[in-house]
Amino acid sequence: MTCNTDSLPQYYMMTGKFDGHDDFKTKLTKALSESIKVVQFRQKNISNSDYFSLVKIAESVCQEFNCLLLLATSADVFFQTHADGLHLNSQAVLI
């Protein structure tokens, strides 16, 4: 299988620390307004309801900026969202 990397950006953003949903949206919006085209949403140790709420925010902001959204999660969780891609860690790949 060949992959044309010409259409992929040179870099992408991974979500970091934030203080609540409003702060997350503000920080993500600012980053995407600075030409980021791919975001990996990565959050550990939060409740499922918080996770899905944040993903919905990320989906909306990414759509607004025509940005791809990748989730670092399980396939089960990924298929409950409208994200563009899935990042599996090495443990998930080996299963």
C-alpha positions in Angstrom: 0.0 0.0 0.0 1.3 3.5 -0.9 0.5 6.7 0.9 0.7 10.1 -0.6 2.0 12.3 2.2 1.9 15.4 0.1 -1.6 16.2 1.4 -0.7 15.7 5.0 0.4 18.6 7.2 4.0 18.6 8.5 2.8 18.7 12.1 -0.3 18.4 14.2 -1.5 19.4 17.6 -2.2 17.2 20.6 -4.6 18.6 23.2 -3.0 19.6 26.5 -4.1 20.9 29.8 -7.2 23.1 30.2 -9.5 24.3 33.0 -13.0 23.2 32.0 -15.0 23.0 28.8 -14.9 26.8 28.1 -11.1 26.9 28.5 -10.8 23.9 26.2 -12.9 25.5 23.5 -11.0 28.8 23.8 -7.6 27.1 23.5 -8.6 24.9 20.7 -10.1 27.7 18.7 -7.0 29.8 19.2 -4.7 27.0 18.0 -6.8 26.3 15.0 -7.0 29.9 14.0 -3.2 29.7 13.8 -3.4 27.2 10.8 -3.3 23.9 12.7 -5.0 21.4 10.4 -4.9 18.1 12.4 -5.7 17.8 16.2 -5.3 14.7 18.3 -7.7 14.7 21.2 -6.0 13.0 24.1 -7.5 12.9 27.6 -7.0 10.3 30.2 -8.7 9.7 33.6 -11.9 11.7 32.9 -15.5 10.5 33.1 -17.2 9.2 29.9 -19.7 12.1 30.0 -16.9 14.6 30.2 -15.0 12.8 27.5 -17.9 12.8 25.1 -18.8 16.5 25.9 -15.3 17.5 25.1 -15.2 15.5 21.9 -18.4 17.2 20.8 -16.8 20.6 21.4 -13.7 19.4 19.4 -15.8 18.1 16.6 -17.6 21.4 16.3 -14.5 23.6 16.4 -12.6 21.3 14.0 -15.4 21.4 11.5 -15.5 25.2 11.7 -11.8 25.4 10.8 -11.8 22.5 8.3 -9.5 20.5 10.6 -9.1 16.8 11.0 -9.9 15.4 14.5 -8.1 12.3 15.7 -9.0 10.5 18.9 -6.5 8.7 21.1 -9.0 6.2 22.5 -10.4 2.7 22.0 -12.2 1.7 18.8 -15.4 1.3 20.8 -15.3 4.9 21.9 -14.2 6.2 18.5 -17.2 4.6 16.7 -19.5 6.5 19.0 -18.2 9.9 17.7 -17.9 11.7 14.4 -14.1 12.1 14.6 -12.0 11.7 11.5 -9.5 9.2 12.7 -8.3 7.0 15.5 -4.9 6.8 17.2 -4.4 3.4 18.8 -1.6 2.9 21.3 0.7 0.0 21.2 -1.3 -2.0 23.6 -4.5 -1.7 21.5 -2.7 -2.6 18.3 -1.3 -5.8 19.8 -4.8 -7.1 20.8 
